[in-house]
Amino acid sequence: MEEHRDPDWMLPIRRAVDEQIRAEVVEHGQMTLGTFIAELEKLPCENLIVYDLLAIRPTDLDSYRGYYDHLALGYTDDVRPTVGEILDKAKAAMGRTFMGYKGGDFVMNEHTPLWVSNHGHSGGLRIVGVDTWKDTNGKLSNWTTIKTAREDE
């Protein structure tokens, strides 16, 4: 697979768009592949992991339909993944080439923003954090939550 390359005349436009998107990622506290991996590595691998909405659970990573050079973590309601399983998938995505929804190959890295979306969709939910509930004694529970925010928040 060849990595996606814009025509020369498009490079200044692409740079400006990329700069704006990076600024929005920072402004909205959106997690990147690198920060997501770092946060998951701090948690017990056997913890069950869910999203903070509608009791849906994370599945696989794919190119995000909204921005093909971003990653989407899919969802379902019929599996019970662990932190370790999602961490392994995230680590496997680092440096891997993904095909964009309408074509083009995109290499993902530690700076790649993360979204919640299944293949072919662009729901506009950013991944903004990972949290594990603690009891009154400060002991971590066996549930980890992926925190989300709408694209316009």
Buried (B, 14 or more C-beta within 10 A) or exposed (E): EEEBEEEEEEEEEEEEEEEEBEEEBEEBBBBBBBBBBBBBEEBEEEBBBBBBEEEBBBBBBBBBBBBBBBBBBBBEEEEEBBBBBBBBBBBEBBEBEBBBBEEBBBBBBEEBBBBBBBEEBBBBBBBBBBEBEEEEEEEBEEEBBBBBBEBEE
